[in-house]
Amino acid sequence: MTTHVLILCTHNSARSVLAEGMLNHLAARLGQDVRAHSAGSAPSGRLNPFALEALSQAGVEVAGYRSKSWDEFTTPDAPPLSIVITVCDSAAAEACPVFFGANRDGGQPVKVHWGYPDPSNAEGGDAGKQRAFELTRQAIGYRMLQLLALPLASLSPAELKAALEQIAKS
């Protein structure tokens, strides 16, 4: 059964897109049955070009990516989510809608916060932003590799939450 992971950020234009791209890319390379999705509480309607550039330069296919609302994941036909990860502090502080879960107990998905500074606020013009986006992509990729190393199918929701919170500290 596919493990569906939703990554949230306020605008769904940078960090959440980097995380979606990296998790899908790494899962495919490792043969893991994991599918990442991203969304925002107040989507901007556009993806940050520096995020797309960082992903593309890392060999990640970005065709079809778009900025979207988390409301798309609250309908009965939405993928059953096992994990919800917030990657910006403002999204973490917001009350999330009810998502359809796929955990063994049939409950809500496990929610954790993996905060990253906003690379779009980097100084130094375009070169500074490119560097910040690449460093953020690398940091996200490191955590996604740790997520993919977990025995996702055998962890209880409490065990999964503890493991994901431990990854957040790395």
C-alpha positions in Angstrom: 0.0 0.0 0.0 1.3 3.4 -1.0 2.3 5.7 1.9 1.0 9.2 1.0 2.8 12.2 2.6 1.4 15.7 2.4 3.9 18.6 2.9 2.4 21.9 3.8 3.7 25.5 3.6 1.6 28.7 3.6 2.0 29.6 -0.1 3.0 26.2 -1.6 5.6 27.8 -3.8 9.1 27.0 -2.3 9.8 24.7 0.7 6.9 22.4 0.3 7.6 22.1 -3.4 11.2 21.3 -2.7 10.1 18.6 -0.2 7.5 17.1 -2.5 10.1 16.9 -5.3 12.8 15.4 -3.2 10.7 12.8 -1.5 9.2 11.6 -4.8 12.6 11.6 -6.5 14.3 9.7 -3.7 11.4 7.2 -3.2 11.5 6.4 -6.9 15.3 5.9 -6.9 15.1 3.7 -3.8 12.1 1.7 -5.0 9.9 2.8 -2.1 6.1 2.9 -2.4 5.9 6.5 -1.0 4.1 9.3 -2.8 4.6 13.0 -1.8 2.1 15.8 -2.3 2.4 19.4 -1.4 -0.2 22.2 -0.7 -0.6 25.5 1.0 -3.1 27.1 3.4 -3.0 30.3 1.2 -1.4 29.1 -2.1 0.3 31.8 -4.2 -0.8 30.2 -7.5 2.8 30.2 -8.7 5.9 28.2 -8.0 9.1 30.0 -7.1 11.5 29.7 -10.1 14.5 29.2 -7.8 12.8 26.1 -6.2 12.2 24.7 -9.7 15.8 25.4 -10.7 17.2 23.7 -7.6 15.1 20.6 -8.2 15.9 20.5 -11.9 19.6 20.8 -11.3 19.4 17.9 -8.9 17.8 15.7 -11.6 14.2 16.0 -10.2 11.4 16.0 -12.8 9.2 19.1 -12.1 6.7 18.8 -14.9 3.1 19.0 -13.6 4.0 20.7 -10.3 1.7 23.5 -9.3 0.8 25.6 -6.3 -2.4 24.3 -4.8 -4.7 24.5 -1.7 -4.7 22.0 1.1 -8.5 21.8 0.5 -7.7 19.5 -2.4 -6.7 16.9 0.2 -9.9 17.1 2.3 -12.3 15.4 -0.1 -13.2 11.7 0.0 -11.4 11.0 -3.3 -8.1 12.6 -2.0 -5.3 10.2 -1.4 -5.4 8.6 2.1 -2.7 10.4 4.0 -0.4 8.7 6.5 1.9 11.7 7.2 1.4 15.5 7.1 4.6 17.6 7.4 4.6 21.4 7.8 7.8 23.0 6.6 7.2 26.7 7.5 6.4 28.1 10.9 3.2 29.9 9.9 1.6 26.8 8.4 2.6 24.8 11.5 0.7 27.3 13.7 -2.5 27.1 11.6 -5.3 24.8 12.4 -5.2 22.1 9.7 -8.4 20.9 8.1 -9.5 17.3 8.5 -7.5 15.0 6.2 -8.5 11.5 5.4 -6.0 9.2 7.1 -4.5 5.9 6.2 -3.0 4.9 9.5 -3.4 1.4 10.9 -5.8 2.7 13.5 -7.9 4.4 10.8 -7.3 7.8 12.4 -6.0 11.1 11.2 -2.5 11.2 9.6 0.5 11.8 11.8 1.4 15.5 11.8 4.9 16.8 12.5 6.8 20.1 11.9 10.1 20.2 10.1 10.9 23.9 9.9 13.2 25.5 7.4 14.1 29.1 6.9 12.5 30.7 3.9 15.1 30.7 1.1 13.2 33.3 -0.9 14.2 35.8 1.8 18.0 35.2 1.2 20.2 38.2 0.6 22.7 38.6 -2.1 20.5 38.9 -5.2 19.8 36.0 -7.5 23.1 34.2 -6.6 22.2 34.4 -2.9 18.8 33.0 -3.5 20.1 30.2 -5.7 22.5 29.2 -3.0 19.8 29.4 -0.3 17.4 27.2 -2.3 20.1 24.6 -3.1 21.1 24.4 0.6 17.4 24.1 1.6 16.9 21.4 -1.0 19.9 19.5 0.4 18.7 19.8 4.0 15.2 18.6 2.9 16.7 15.7 1.0 18.7 14.6 4.0 15.5 14.4 6.1 13.6 12.7 3.3 16.2 9.9 3.1 15.8 9.4 6.9 12.0 9.2 6.4 12.5 6.6 3.7 14.7 4.5 5.9 11.8 4.0 8.4 9.8 0.8 8.4 6.7 2.8 7.6 4.3 -0.2 7.2 5.1 -1.6 10.7 5.1 1.6 12.8 2.1 2.5 14.9 1.0 6.2 14.6 2.7 7.0 18.0 5.9 5.3 16.9 5.8 7.0 13.5 5.3 10.4 15.1 8.2 9.8 17.5 10.5 8.8 14.7 9.5 11.8 12.5 10.0 14.1 15.5 13.5 12.6 16.0 14.3 13.3 12.3 13.2 16.9 12.8 16.0 17.3 15.4 18.7 16.1 12.9 
